[in-house]
Amino acid sequence: MQHTIPAERLGAAGKIMADAVSACVHCGFCLSVCPTYRLLGEEMDSPRGRIMLMKSALEGTVSVESTLRYIDRCLGCEACVPACPSGVRYDSLLPLYRQHAEPARHRSLSEQAAHVLTHETLPYPDRFRMAAAAGKIGQAMRGALPKSFKAMLDLLPAELPPAVALPSRVEAVGTRRARVALLTGCVQQALSPQINRATLEVLAANGVEVVIPAGQGCCGSLGFHAGELDRARDLARVNLRAFPRDVDAVLTNAAGCGSGMKAYDVLFAGQPEAVDAAIFVSRVKDVSEFLAELGPIAPPELAKPTRIAYHDACHLAHAQGIASAPRRLLGAIPGLELVEIPEGELCCGSAGTYNLEQPTLAATLGERKARHVLETGAQALVAGNIGCLVQIATHLDRLKRPLPLWHTFEVLARAYRREALA
């Protein structure tokens, strides 16, 4: 019997899912780029296999619950999207299916607690700081904690840096070349506030006026990637209202945030905010993308030549198609030698909250990435996403081979200041 996905019954999300599923021709180009398929070697742990599972569940020939094991193991790294010759929008399919499947999920009490803690703290810097402080107490009793809580403790730094208040506006240095609004992020504000400071410094030095809307909040990407679309929409609506339209671009310096905001059109498909979301999406840019297009002022030569490895964050390279821009910016720094990481296309295992929810697979990928970084002989590592920086730092530390880790714009800021990089 021929089955079809009941797109009408599932609304706007059903149409998007049906289109994505029907576009897959099962060619297998996605297999070699999928981290879980490369680790586990199971068809159902590949994009092609997961699409077949989702199709069967949406048509009602298998239970939704039976698909969750494989769907949960997907990192959502989106490496399969640019690899697909048929243009399957797996990046849209996955979060929409996860939302569809959520009612079939059965979590243990400890899993429920960990899930609530993650999604009620990470999007809010003040709550995250409080949770991190409580984590110090948790370290003393980690032996009695569930596995999901241990994963959280393992990724917490020994100390959080002091909170930094950002101005509402930073003027351009010299002639103004552009005016932008900056998303300040949530976890990044707590873990690495210096990334925002460096971003403001570099943009101002390049003639860019930066507005920091006071009413902004979390972009909603964590919820979107997890399939919690109602939660993601609530957060995204705040930003649709908060960000001004009289700017040249809305910038983000976190790859995960950028990919999420560029998907607001999917998030708000069929919603009253669909038009506003589409306008917002048209203005969102990663900071490296924006500055490369604007044309950076050449930084001075480094006082000390430095060999740095560049890590492609999945949600920058795969989801947004931005790989050359950060390399061009870094490559313009005299005295900086930029080296590529073996298997650079493979996810580090951070993937939003993946390293909290799938700690075993995430740790395997994290160690694999850390070892490849060390193979380059680099003196430092640079990336464009806070989650990747935390994940790779954790696994370099476990190998007892720590390195300085920088955001792309931290490297640029230090170069403009003539500060050493390693």
Secondary structure, 3 states (H helix, E strand, C coil): CCCCCCHHHHHHHHHHHHHHHHHCCCCCCCHHHCHHHHHHCCHHHCHHHHHHHHHHHHHCCCCCHHHHHHHHCCCCCCCHHHHCCCCCCHHHHHHHHHHHHHHHCCCCHHHHHHHHHHHHHCCCHHHHHHHHHHHHHHHCCHHHCCHHHHHHHHHCCCCCCCCCCCCCEECCCCCCCEEEEEECCCHHHHHCHHHHHHHHHHHHHCCEEEECCCCCCCCCHHHHHCCCHHHHHHHHHHHHHHCCCCCCEEEECCHHHHHHHCCHHHHCCCCCCHHHHHHHHHHEEEHHHHHHHHCCCCCCCCCCCEEEEECCCHHHHCCCCCCHHHHHHHHCCCCEEEEECCCCCCCCCCCCCHHHHCHHHHHHHHHHHHHHHHHCCCCEEEECCHHHHHHHHHHHHHCCCCCCEEEHHHHHHHHHHCCCCC
